[in-house]
Amino acid sequence: MIRVIVTTDPSECFDNPNGSISLAVSGGVPPYSYLWDGGQTLSAIYSLSGGLYSVTITDSNLCEITKEINLFTPQEIIVNPTITHTTAGQNQGSITLNVSGGAGGFTYEWSNGSNEASITGLGAGIYTVTITDANECQVYYQYTIGIVSVSELLAEESRLVVYPIPSSDVVFVDFIGSWPEKVKVELLNLEGQRLMNAEAEVVSPNGKTKISTALLKPGVYILKVYTKDGYVTQKIIKS
């Protein structure tokens, strides 16, 4: 009876095919021949990725045994970034990495000198990071912090609800989210001409004001609300 002892040495890294399988055979009638599913004919095979391997061993009496061997390997290192951009001339950007897979125990080496999974206070530019796991497997990533307008940032936190649509003599404006106590309000036509310029008070957190549209001709208008950080726009339809 042919007996086989299998020794495996898996790859330490997902994308580095340096695993090996070696066989120690006894019993039967030596010498033995080997035929792996990849065509190899030795008792040991090298430079292997993780996966299932099969080998047929035959002795001198043509007795044979087939073994299937599962060579394990760590999972791929997966990186999911969360990126916050900045405004011009400021350092408001951030990058936070959520890393999984690999052998765990991750360390980080950023181009700005940080060794954390999250970096903040970033200006616009390119930032690179090398991530290393407990097996010293590494992945390299590059991220870009872009510049967004202050109005885009404001719109993420604050918005307007305008009603009724269409309106007749008056429209109401609800200030939803984070607003200062006073804002500047403009009303423009579609050619960009300013029809109204006024200051409105906002009762936080969800304030309300009203705007007369009695003197407007029927059509579409743009309501523009300014703060010191930017502006938010909303359409008004006069019936």
N, C-alpha and C positions, 0 to 999 in steps of 0.2 A: 504494500500500500504506500503510495506516494504521500509524504507529509510536507507541508509548506509553512514556513514562518515568514511573515511579511513585515518589513520595516519601512515605514514611510517618513519622509522628511518634507513637509509641505512648504510652499513658498511663504515667506513672511509678509509679502506685499501682494496686493490684488493684481497689479499689472506687471509683475516681475516673475517670469516663468523659470524659477530655479529650484522647483521641487524635485524630489527623486523617490523612486520605489526600488527596493532591493529584496531579493528572495533568497532564503536559505532552505534548500531542499534535501530531504532525506527519505529513506525507504525506497521501495521499488528496486530497480536494477540500474545503477548509474552506468555510463554518464547520461545526463539529461539534456534535452533540447528545449528551447523556449521560443514561443511565437506570441508576440504582443499584438494587440489589435492595430497598433501603428506600424507594424512590420518589423520591429526590433527583434533580435534573436539572442540577446544576452540576458543574464540573470538580474541585471539592474538597468534601469533606464533613468535618464537625467533631463534637466531643463524642462520640467513639466509645470504646466498650469494646473489649477485645481480642476477636478472632474473625475469621471468614472473611467477606469482602465481595466482591460481584460487581458489575461495571459493564459496560454495553454502550455502545460509542461508535459513532456513525453519522455518515458525512460527507454532503456535499450530493448525491452520486451514489447514496445509500442503501447504500453499502458499510459494513459494520459489523465490529466486532471486540469480543469479550468477554474481559474480564480478571478473574481471581480474585486477590484480594489478602489475605494473611494478616497481620493486625495483631496483633503480639505485645504481651503485657503481663506484668508480674511476677506471680508466684504470690501467692496470699493468704498473709498472715503467720499462721502457725499457732503457737499457744502451748499447751504441755502442762505444767501445773504439778504439782509434788509438794509436798504440804502436810503438815506435822507439827504437831499441836495441842499445847497446853500444859496444865499442871495449875494449879489455882486459886492465885493469888498468885505464880506463877513466870513466868519468861521463857524457856521451853523450846521455843517454837514456831519454825518455819522455813518458808520458801517458796522453792522452787527452780524456775526456769523453763527449759524446753527449747524454744527458739524456732527455727523453720525457715520457709522460703519468703521472700517479699519480695525485696529486693535485697541481703540480708546486711548485715554491718557494724552490728549492732544496738547501740543504747544504751538505757539504762534510767533512768527517773526515778521513784523510789518516794516515797510520801507521807511516809516516815520519813527522807527525805534520802539514802538509799542510791542508788548508781549501778551496782550489780552485778546479775547475773542471779539470784543467790541471797542471801537475807537470813535471818539467824539471830538468836537471842536475843530472840524476839518474845513479848510478852504477848498475852493475848486481845484481840481487836479486829478492825477492818476496815483493810485495807491496799490501797492503789491503786497502779497502776504504769502509766506511759506508755512504750511501746516504739516506738522510731524506727529506721527502716532507713537505708541509705545514700542512698536517694532522698528522704529526709525524709518518708516515709509513716509514719503513726502508727496504733497501736491502743491502746486503753485497757481495762484489766481491773481488777476488784475482787475481793479474796479475803478470807475471814474465817478468823481463827485462833480456834478454839473451845476450850472447857475440857473435858478428860476427867478421869475419876477416876484416882487413882494406881493403883487396882487394875487398871484397863484397861491402863495403861502397863506394869505389872508382868507382866500376862498375855501381852503381846507378846513378852517376853524369856524368861519362865519358865513352865513348865507341870508338871503332875503327871500321872503315870501310876499308876493304882491297879489292883491285881489281887490275887487273882482276883475276878471278878464273875460270879455272886454269890459271897460268901465264907461260910465257916462259923465258924471260931474266930479267924482272923487275916487281916488284909489287909496287903499290902506297898505301900509308896509310893515310887516313883522320882521324884527331883527332877531334871527335865531342864532344862538351860540354866543361867542365872545365878542363884545363890542365895547368901545369906550362910551363915556356918558354923552359926548357930543360928536356928531359927524357932519360932514359937509355933503349936501345933496345937490346934484345937478340933473336937469332934464334936458335931453338932446333930441333933435330930430335925426332922421337917418342920414342927413347930409353933414351931421356933426355940429350943427348950429346950436348954441346954448340957449334954451328957452327959459330956464329957471336956475337960480343959484342961491341956495339958502342953507342955513344951519339948523339941524334937527337934534332934539334931545332924545336920548335912548335910556329907558328905564331898564337896567340890567336885571336878570340875564336875558330875558326875551322881551325887548321893548317894542313899541308900536308908534307909528306916526301916520298922518294922512296928508295927501297931496291933492290939491284942487286941479282938476283937468277940465273945468267948465269952459275955459276959453280956448282949448285946443281943438283943432280941426280933427275929424276922424282920420285914423291912421295908426302907424306903429311908431313908438318913441322908445328912447333908451334912458332908463334911470341909472344914474351913476352915483354910488355912495363912497365917499373918501374917508379914510382915517390916516393917521400919520404913517401907517405901515403899507398903505396901498389902497386899492379900491375893489369894489364888487359891482357888477352890472346886472341889470334885469330889464326885460322888455315890458313895455306897457302898451296895451291896445285900447285906443279910444274909439268908441262906437258912434 
